[in-house]
Amino acid sequence: MKLGSAVRRPVTRATVLAVGIDGARARPDRLVTEEPLEIRVHAPGAEPVPLAVTMRTPGNDFELAAGFCLAEGVVAGPDDIDTIAYCLGGDGEQQYNVVTVRLRRPTRTVPAPRPFLANSSCGVCGKAVVDDIAVACTPVPAGPTVAASVVRSLPERLATQQRVFGETGGLHAAARFAP
């Protein structure tokens, strides 16, 4: 997987396996895209420094990087930022998962890489650079391995354990089920 090789879109077209009462069938769908974004800071007279990797839906990457730098105290406001741009890879190709925030002046302290805690269940947000994400994994075998009846029962089983979501409609959950 080459993460920066194409312009990223917030929606990805995919073929999904829809499981319903009448069985399973493949159908086209549109899925929200989620990818890592590495943010680097480049102060005048210094080398660019990797600041963080976070997950995001592509689009508004520069605004996300600027807001992240503001929230982490790297900048005091928009006047501290000269430019924000996607980085070029070694082959001169744009790396759309890596941005550099170029500062106008070295008036704010650029934190050392990873001075703050970031967590994610997938492990991406704790990385300092996008290249650290790649890991050796066994490919997931093709085909469903769980009975369709079990899959259909999962939303209701999960909902019974999500009191806060039931009240607010806005809280993430994770679950592990065994057939």
Secondary structure as a PSIPRED ss2 file (coil, helix, strand):
# PSIPRED VFORMAT (PSIPRED V4.0)

   1 M C   1.000  0.000  0.000
   2 K C   1.000  0.000  0.000
   3 L C   1.000  0.000  0.000
   4 G C   1.000  0.000  0.000
   5 S C   1.000  0.000  0.000
   6 A C   1.000  0.000  0.000
   7 V C   1.000  0.000  0.000
   8 R C   1.000  0.000  0.000
   9 R C   1.000  0.000  0.000
  10 P C   1.000  0.000  0.000
  11 V E   0.000  0.000  1.000
  12 T E   0.000  0.000  1.000
  13 R E   0.000  0.000  1.000
  14 A E   0.000  0.000  1.000
  15 T E   0.000  0.000  1.000
  16 V E   0.000  0.000  1.000
  17 L E   0.000  0.000  1.000
  18 A E   0.000  0.000  1.000
  19 V E   0.000  0.000  1.000
  20 G E   0.000  0.000  1.000
  21 I C   1.000  0.000  0.000
  22 D C   1.000  0.000  0.000
  23 G E   0.000  0.000  1.000
  24 A E   0.000  0.000  1.000
  25 R E   0.000  0.000  1.000
  26 A E   0.000  0.000  1.000
  27 R E   0.000  0.000  1.000
  28 P E   0.000  0.000  1.000
  29 D E   0.000  0.000  1.000
  30 R E   0.000  0.000  1.000
  31 L E   0.000  0.000  1.000
  32 V E   0.000  0.000  1.000
  33 T C   1.000  0.000  0.000
  34 E C   1.000  0.000  0.000
  35 E E   0.000  0.000  1.000
  36 P E   0.000  0.000  1.000
  37 L E   0.000  0.000  1.000
  38 E E   0.000  0.000  1.000
  39 I E   0.000  0.000  1.000
  40 R E   0.000  0.000  1.000
  41 V E   0.000  0.000  1.000
  42 H E   0.000  0.000  1.000
  43 A C   1.000  0.000  0.000
  44 P C   1.000  0.000  0.000
  45 G C   1.000  0.000  0.000
  46 A C   1.000  0.000  0.000
  47 E C   1.000  0.000  0.000
  48 P C   1.000  0.000  0.000
  49 V E   0.000  0.000  1.000
  50 P E   0.000  0.000  1.000
  51 L E   0.000  0.000  1.000
  52 A E   0.000  0.000  1.000
  53 V E   0.000  0.000  1.000
  54 T E   0.000  0.000  1.000
  55 M E   0.000  0.000  1.000
  56 R E   0.000  0.000  1.000
  57 T C   1.000  0.000  0.000
  58 P C   1.000  0.000  0.000
  59 G C   1.000  0.000  0.000
  60 N C   1.000  0.000  0.000
  61 D H   0.000  1.000  0.000
  62 F H   0.000  1.000  0.000
  63 E H   0.000  1.000  0.000
  64 L H   0.000  1.000  0.000
  65 A H   0.000  1.000  0.000
  66 A H   0.000  1.000  0.000
  67 G H   0.000  1.000  0.000
  68 F H   0.000  1.000  0.000
  69 C H   0.000  1.000  0.000
  70 L H   0.000  1.000  0.000
  71 A H   0.000  1.000  0.000
  72 E C   1.000  0.000  0.000
  73 G C   1.000  0.000  0.000
  74 V C   1.000  0.000  0.000
  75 V C   1.000  0.000  0.000
  76 A C   1.000  0.000  0.000
  77 G C   1.000  0.000  0.000
  78 P H   0.000  1.000  0.000
  79 D H   0.000  1.000  0.000
  80 D H   0.000  1.000  0.000
  81 I E   0.000  0.000  1.000
  82 D E   0.000  0.000  1.000
  83 T E   0.000  0.000  1.000
  84 I E   0.000  0.000  1.000
  85 A E   0.000  0.000  1.000
  86 Y E   0.000  0.000  1.000
  87 C E   0.000  0.000  1.000
  88 L E   0.000  0.000  1.000
  89 G C   1.000  0.000  0.000
  90 G C   1.000  0.000  0.000
  91 D C   1.000  0.000  0.000
  92 G C   1.000  0.000  0.000
  93 E C   1.000  0.000  0.000
  94 Q E   0.000  0.000  1.000
  95 Q E   0.000  0.000  1.000
  96 Y E   0.000  0.000  1.000
  97 N E   0.000  0.000  1.000
  98 V E   0.000  0.000  1.000
  99 V E   0.000  0.000  1.000
 100 T E   0.000  0.000  1.000
 101 V E   0.000  0.000  1.000
 102 R E   0.000  0.000  1.000
 103 L E   0.000  0.000  1.000
 104 R C   1.000  0.000  0.000
 105 R C   1.000  0.000  0.000
 106 P C   1.000  0.000  0.000
 107 T C   1.000  0.000  0.000
 108 R C   1.000  0.000  0.000
 109 T C   1.000  0.000  0.000
 110 V C   1.000  0.000  0.000
 111 P C   1.000  0.000  0.000
 112 A C   1.000  0.000  0.000
 113 P C   1.000  0.000  0.000
 114 R C   1.000  0.000  0.000
 115 P C   1.000  0.000  0.000
 116 F C   1.000  0.000  0.000
 117 L C   1.000  0.000  0.000
 118 A C   1.000  0.000  0.000
 119 N C   1.000  0.000  0.000
 120 S C   1.000  0.000  0.000
 121 S C   1.000  0.000  0.000
 122 C C   1.000  0.000  0.000
 123 G C   1.000  0.000  0.000
 124 V C   1.000  0.000  0.000
 125 C C   1.000  0.000  0.000
 126 G C   1.000  0.000  0.000
 127 K C   1.000  0.000  0.000
 128 A C   1.000  0.000  0.000
 129 V C   1.000  0.000  0.000
 130 V H   0.000  1.000  0.000
 131 D H   0.000  1.000  0.000
 132 D H   0.000  1.000  0.000
 133 I C   1.000  0.000  0.000
 134 A C   1.000  0.000  0.000
 135 V C   1.000  0.000  0.000
 136 A C   1.000  0.000  0.000
 137 C C   1.000  0.000  0.000
 138 T C   1.000  0.000  0.000
 139 P C   1.000  0.000  0.000
 140 V C   1.000  0.000  0.000
 141 P C   1.000  0.000  0.000
 142 A C   1.000  0.000  0.000
 143 G C   1.000  0.000  0.000
 144 P C   1.000  0.000  0.000
 145 T C   1.000  0.000  0.000
 146 V C   1.000  0.000  0.000
 147 A C   1.000  0.000  0.000
 148 A H   0.000  1.000  0.000
 149 S H   0.000  1.000  0.000
 150 V H   0.000  1.000  0.000
 151 V H   0.000  1.000  0.000
 152 R H   0.000  1.000  0.000
 153 S H   0.000  1.000  0.000
 154 L H   0.000  1.000  0.000
 155 P H   0.000  1.000  0.000
 156 E H   0.000  1.000  0.000
 157 R H   0.000  1.000  0.000
 158 L H   0.000  1.000  0.000
 159 A H   0.000  1.000  0.000
 160 T C   1.000  0.000  0.000
 161 Q C   1.000  0.000  0.000
 162 Q C   1.000  0.000  0.000
 163 R H   0.000  1.000  0.000
 164 V H   0.000  1.000  0.000
 165 F H   0.000  1.000  0.000
 166 G H   0.000  1.000  0.000
 167 E H   0.000  1.000  0.000
 168 T H   0.000  1.000  0.000
 169 G C   1.000  0.000  0.000
 170 G C   1.000  0.000  0.000
 171 L C   1.000  0.000  0.000
 172 H C   1.000  0.000  0.000
 173 A C   1.000  0.000  0.000
 174 A C   1.000  0.000  0.000
 175 A C   1.000  0.000  0.000
 176 R C   1.000  0.000  0.000
 177 F C   1.000  0.000  0.000
 178 A C   1.000  0.000  0.000
 179 P C   1.000  0.000  0.000
